[in-house]
Amino acid sequence: ILNVEQSPQSLHVQEGDSTNFTCSFPSSNFYALHWYRWETAKSPEALFVMTLNGDEKKKGRISATLNTKEGYSYLYIKGSQPEDSATYLCAFIEADYKLSFGAGTTVTVRA
Amino acid sequence: GAVVSQHPSRVICKSGTSVKIECRSLDFQATTMFWYRQFPKQSLMLMATSNEGSKATYEQGVEKDKFLINHASLTLSTLTVTSAHPEDSSFYICSANPVGETQYFGPGTRLLVL
């Protein structure tokens, strides 16, 4: 089992504030990194598929960066809203498409 | 953290045969487990919720007679793909959570139907 770690495990954010959290993964045998927004018992919603070192992706108020050499990715939420409350998962995909998930960062946005 | 295992990790089978995939929670008990399916370059899709001691709950569009789920104990759920066809080839993943904790995913099972 690969060591894919997300930190922090949970965080609380005041509405309107910005926040970010981390996914760290092995720096070898990298193929891609996925970020998902997930509510339990629902299908995770894919946010980003990142493949190249230095990738920066943006979707609305959410953005992500990727550093494959040092093995980390940041997810940023700008101007948090209550609807951003969810668990954000990262998934590390190896060259043979083996997939390993982090445990997730649960974000709670307080109005 | 908690550990969820899946077996087998890869399986190749002939069209028309059935394949069983096991999902185990190794260090905790789980009354509920979730089964997902992922196609290459697409996100996970929830297939069904496996409930210990009762029938599974299937998502819309998932054939319950095609994907049989059995949750016979608090640490084991099985997914059987019956009469598999090439279009069933995919990556199947399960998840479970200790009480009060986040979901932990299994490593997945890659199924290839020839």
Interface residues (C-beta under 8 A of the other chain):
Chain A: I1 Q9 H34 Y36 T40 A41 K42 S43 P44 E45 A46 V49 T87 Y97 K98 L99 S100 F101 A103 G104 T106
Chain B: G1 V3 F34 Y36 Q38 P40 K41 Q42 S43 L44 M45 L46 T49 E59 F91 I93 N97 T102 Q103 Y104 F105 P107 G108 R110
